[in-house]
């Protein structure tokens, strides 16, 4: 499993799966089952624009 920080949110992914998820620093799930890192980054940016 790997984790990267992106715009104050965290993107978690797996080395053996093509699925990522986005969580906030407090553990709140923003997006689940993003099919790629790029899709997870788009979901994170979309969430930040709506806040």
Residue, then its C-alpha position, 0 to 999 in steps of 0.5 A: x500500500x502507498x499513500x501520497x499527500x495531494x492538496x492537503x488530502x491523502x490518496x491511498x493506493x495498492x501496488x497490486x490493484x488499480x484502485x485508489x481512494x481519497x481521504x481527508x486528514x481527519x479520516x473522512x472518506x472523500x472518494x472510494x474506488x477511483x480507477x487510477x491515480x489521475x481519477x483520484x486527483x480529479x476527485x480531490x480537486x473537485x471536492x476542494x472546489x465544492x468546499 
